[in-house]
């Protein structure tokens, strides 16, 4: 799309975030900061205390009688089904609850306290059913059926549920012939790893405010990664026009996937339908945040892989049982993504994969930074290390030989586009001083290094689109409108850089039309999949170039010159022919006068642009083979050096190194900030985080019991290295980096622990207690 | 619920507020005084997003009752800049790239301001200790720590 030989300013420059000043002064508005006046009502939700039960009776009479209560809703008020890929849930439960926290009823009252009291007055009679608490059991014929109507649910064509079972999607790879390949292998590794559910933990809890007017038009303000997807899904469920469903989304205080799709927002809308004209605010408590919106799905993964005497990977066999939870807003597609990426970033001639999404009576799983990749790579990259050691090869050398290179055949049968993965390996190995062992800092400590690779594609429908418009103002400043969201990743700044570069004005002249408002903002599928820099970027560049073309045509006519001889530099139209120049201001709104006072030409300049990939094909449902499964893959590598205290099991990260091929870093410092932030989030999931589920109940729904990395846990040093092998259809070659930065961290840490003390744990988190016990067992 | 009349100084201006006994300082700031820069991340004193300075000490405002603030002097994130001039910490965290989603940023800035007020030359360890109660999920903390160092160095260099 935008392959230019010279890169215009400010592409590749670390300009300051355009949202920084308002964020450091407290002026930046988040959803809970918006003011709605004294008419605002507050909602609370009555939730199921059981993991699996039938609803026999709901009595709301005492709640309704409580002074201050304005409305109570139940499943009887809920219209049909809702769901992004597979429509498998009601907004409020109708006949059955499927996890502890499932919404059964909702209350609107004049304050949160009364709403909470009213919730306690709602009486629900249940008939308790046996739960499914393990995905492998859930996939077996012995398991109770959680969705007896699975065969009747609406589903997109590339998701394959199995009616009559708890399997919401089964994705298969059948490439080559693994059965005959095993006999040719000189070394084999076979392992099982488990990755527990974790939570995204945005510091801003979910909040939604809904207002339904007398005509039934809905406005929803929320902390949202997906204003347009929410508009679409909620409107469809309510049976209203998408244009009568307006979503306004101010800054998001951290998302990581938890605020994608529809989670709790629809609850506020359904409650607001009963109190027309009054805005209703629903904000989750931190406790609710841990188990009632999304969690990252658990994984029970079986890995088998083998190589020949030269260390060439010959075969892989993977079986993934994903704990999809009670409903699968995204789980079904993560299962697919993990399946079509199941070789890891390696060229393997024979692959057999079964990636299975299983309904359980656990919290609903949603996308989390990495979209299945951190969980899958956690086991896979440990096996790669073990296989290298089994064949007597250095793990870095083994990866060098087997990693994907430009033109390699992928697990789905297509060819790898240009990739800098080999360079990422070299850079990381060099930076961590691979092969050199530093002495430990104390006699009771052991030091180790570990490396892991990753790849990840934006997992999305094949035709996820972006659009943008660019408006010139009287003083030649630009208003750039997008439908993608600023979550902290810096997309508004990057879009401003791209618009400025494509049009030819200083970046300081660009303003982003925010907040995103589906009534005015151009369409954007969702802010997920690390796809905005690439996809929305293309749309913004196209819009800015469209505006530029209008300006150049106007001035060319005015000067009686050719468009090709003109350029826009630093906010001035210039001619390389006549050496004339003219500032943009005024002309971009009022046009230019014709000579001799005989009229005007031009008018307000408004550029429009869009982008949608058109080349993604389907995959064969039995073999997972196809022409082009995804738009592209971002690849990278991480390494860590750590110390294990053999007396306590405590792990201390000495340093981390990361290298990712981002195609082109539009803003290098912000790219590095993503690499660092993702690294620490990855370390947090490697060392501390696990949702403790017991009988379907989350035992640790607070920051005291669910520990995330603090300032004291961040390693002293993280080195971030940018590799740039351009993406053919990315703006200036750019592709995404946000999610990728935490994908290889768990196995890098695990491999370093093995290097230090020779133990492998069955899964993260690698807590001091588990490390200590494993060390005792090893003795 | 009994109502209490309190007099509190917030960012240098005196406020007279009538609050119920169970109103927290965080609620009073956000809902009564519409100072929404101070954030609510857990309402349980665990995340630090609501940190404000109360009589020179950083506190989790969700854990302080408004009635306890009668006569107190409070500084929130809105009170850090003066006459449009950013505090050195605000400037440093922008320059170091220590802001991402921005939700923890107000609490971080307040904790860091309280640290530099009592210890103008903190060590790396002291900075990490001072920020340990301010959870950040985006940045990985390193650029925030560098920002506090930059601000401390700027003070040492004579800037303010």
Interface residues (C-beta under 8 A of the other chain):
Chain A: X14 X16 X17 X19 X20 X21 X23 X24 X25 X26 X27 X28 X29 X30 X32 X33 X35 X200 X201 X202 X203 X204 X205 X251 X252 X253 X254 X255 X256 X285 X286 X487 X488 X489 X490 X669 X670 X672 X673 X676 X677 X678 X679 X680 X681 X702 X703 X704 X708 X709 X710 X711 X712 X714 X716 X718
Chain B: X30 X34 X35 X36 X37 X38 X39 X40 X41 X42 X43 X44 X46 X47 X49 X76 X77 X78 X80 X81 X86 X90 X93 X94 X95 X97 X99 X100 X101 X102 X103 X104 X105 X106 X109 X124 X127 X128 X129 X131 X132 X133 X134 X135 X136 X137 X138 X139 X140 X141 X142 X143 X144 X145
